[in-house]
Amino acid sequence: MLLAPPPAIVLQTQPQEKRVLAKIALTYLRTPALLELMSSPELASLLQEDGMPGKPLPLLRPARLDNILFSPADQTVITQGTPEAQEQFKALLRRLDVAPRSVLLTMRLVQEGKPESRPTISTFSNAKGWMTVGDTTDLQMVAVIPHLNRDGKTVAVAAKVNDEKWLVQTVKLGAEAKFVFPNNQTLFVTATLQ
């Protein structure tokens, strides 16, 4: 009986994509604000420019961007990933890291059976503004992030009450955005430049 040699094992592997490190300095955007955007996927639509139908939402964390480290001490972001992912992330940061524009947010918080609240806050584009409304027995935390679009005429507004999910709408500056939350609360927000 002749013994046949065992079949050869051939291992085929895909070439690994090169991963690189990059340190990106932020000029205006604060790392805590960027961290808030990165940790809330529903905020991706905040960056969808009005008037660009069909354009995909920007990725807050591009595929193949493996690690992101925020350094508030020197206002930098350190990333590790493929060169393509690095470029996608840098393009996102170019949209966010712009000179701050002061925005006045006039709000109305309406909930059945409770008095209407009309807070006004001053914040900056891409910065979260928040306040508490109500009395000691029923405090409501309202958070709002305005994003002034490049057209200079529209603003995307993200809002949430307490621990609800972020809701996002794009409206003309000075127009009222209406947010309806599951807990029977309705928040009206008007954003104007200061």
Buried (B, 14 or more C-beta within 10 A) or exposed (E): EEEEEEEEEEEEEEEEEEBEEBEBEBEBBBBEBBBBBBEBBEBBBBBBBBEEEEEEEBBBBBEBBEEBEBEEEEBBBEBBBBEEBBEBBBEBBEBBBBEBBEBBBBBBBBBEEBEEBEBEBEBBBBBBBEBEBBEEEEEBEBBBBBBBBEEEEBBBBBBBBEEBEBBBBBBBBEBBBBBEBEEEBBBBBBBBBE
